[in-house]
Amino acid sequence: MKFYITTPVYYVNDRPHVGHAYTTVAADVLARWQKQKGRDVFFEVGTDEHGAKISQAAQKAGQTPPDFGDEKAQAFKDTWKILNIDYSGFIRTTDKAHETAVQKALEILYQKGLIYKGEYEGLYCVGCEQYKNPDDLVDGKCPDHQKEPEKMKEESYFFRLSAFAQILEEKISSGEFKIEPAARKNEALSFIRSGLKDVSISRKNVAWGIPLPFDKEYTTYVWVDAFLNYLTVLGWNPASEESENFKNFWPPDLQLMAKDILRVHATIWPGLLLGLGLRLPQKFFVHGFFTIAGQKMSKTLGNVIWPEDLVQKFGADASRYLLLSSTPFGQDGDISWEKMIQKYNADLANGLGNLLSRVFNLIENNFDGKIKAEKSDFGVSDFMENLQLFEALQIIKAKVDWANKYIDETKIWELVKNDKSKAEKILTELLGAIWSIGASLAPFMPETSQKIMESARAAKIRKGEILFPKIEI
Ligand code: MSP
């Protein structure tokens, strides 16, 4: 009964933004959910630190790549801490153990004849750290980075990815290796069916990387380096005895990512695993991309939302709630400060927060805090199992709305004066609802959930603190 869940290792060219936070919060919620069910969970996060993109960013900042990486990796750790991300392992691709394991893996693939030397000519986008096909470009530019890719021609080592095209296609189409949502599975399949070429796995002119073990003039292609993190975070190294974590947790049960990196993940990554004779992941879940008030998030536009600003404004739990309730998981979405403040006020300040203070107040003032209730479940489990995080939160919100409406309709503030036993019955029901709301929120809003459950179970119920003060726009 184990569960291994991963996020992408994020590039350290900058500190984390709300897009990184979204994937990581979603993974944290799912990890907590699995733990709650009693599974033994390993939750991987980390940073991708080698390659041209990072060394250029370091240079621009006037720092060496290692110092620059240290600073940014720390920024990721700090952000995950304030967002209450309870990861099991934080891997940096500059970790020594990772680097030696990558070299060992490459040596094995080389000895198996799965790596060979050739020449590469193509258009390279440093932003993507990927070669581009001419038909990937819009007006000659990479659509994701608005830059013309560089022409590159160099001797290179290749991985025989083409050898695995058929088996990959079979495993994905049969569902042995699941890719969700279905549209993303189809996208991966049609990409594979259009013909998988061997991939260049080395760079001659990129000094900032892991040297190829069999030819030190080259460094390892940053994506190959990065993919192996999903193994090395478990202490995997093909030269040594299997680590406990590898034995217990391999293969991943769920790998999260956004649609931008599906293609590489659905091809090179499983290709490497097949080459190494390792089991493939059980499932990818691919979510969409956020825009900010209708625009692509970018530093140049100055519209980047930084997670620490979110936490400062809303607190960790409300930030987590706002991220996951903004968009159905798997679809593209749009967020903005304005929409988030509105939703915070509606769902949390006026919704949940108001419900708690109304019910707790009535119980404290009219029953000396002494009402006992039972928790009742209201079916978020199916949604959680299906990774429908947005829908799970909608159900919870509907329960809050129901309870607030129940208070209004029964005019309970009058009943406590005129019909105490009826009031007691209704408050018992409401307290039970609050308890179950608190329990359902546990993976999403861990601190809030704990506070709600403690209050609802207390021998003497008190009005307590205001959890979600209203925020002015
Ligand atoms: N380093 C590679 C991944 C290697 S994994 C072996 C990389 N890094 S990244 O920093 O660019 O992160 C991309 C991921 O960040 C996306 O797949 C997604 O998880 C998250 N997001 C980045 N921007 C996002 C949005 N605007 N919206 C939603 N998620 C976003 O690619």
Residues whose N, C-alpha, C, O or C-beta is under 5 A from the ligand:
A	BS01	MSP	P8 V9 Y10 Y11 G19 H20 T23 D48 A226 F227 M257 A258 I261 G288 F289 F290
